[in-house]
Amino acid sequence: MTSVSQPSSAGGTPSSVARLADKVEGLVRAAAVPSLVQLVLRFALAVPFWKSGMLKWDGFLQLNDTAVSLFTDEFMLHLPGGPYPFPAPAVMAFLSGCAEITFPVLLVLGFATRFAALGLLFMTLVVELTVPDGWPIHITWAAMALAIMAGGPGRVSLDFLIRRALGLPNP
């Protein structure tokens, strides 16, 4: 087995640069506590979808005219041989508006977190097919959704508390 030698000064002890780098790395690790990172990821993914969802409603389960007209007149699916209009635009507008409100709330609460992230990943794919030039933002949303799906909600979540109360292991 080989070992990696540490940079050292003439006396065989780690150099001051190596000690400083180690201290800085420790500070970075302390600031990036996994539960905090997972909480920030959940909020960061929730915000753009929540904002978009809020623009679609005039009241409880009352879509505004703009939301329906966007799906009817403006939004197109950019698939091979297309673009194509959305099927059932009023239904698509309603489902989109519901998802853009529900999934972010679930994410912020950390409840059904992986399911909510999967829903927003699917929505991101549909948004990408609708607005293909937005891929730099969409890939960021997809990366956040995948990170949440892989890492879970973290300790600051209802999922964590529920699993602990039921005596289930928290992955």
ABEGO torsion letter per residue (X at the ends): XBBBBBBBBAAGBBBAAAAAAAAAAAAAAAABBAAAAAAAAAAAAAAAAAAAAAAABAEBGBBBAAAAAAAAAABBBBBBGOBBBBBGAAAAAAAAAAAAAAAAAAAAAGBGAAAAAAAAAAAAAAAAAABAAAAAAAAAAAAAAAAAAAAEAEABBAAAAAAAAAGBBBX
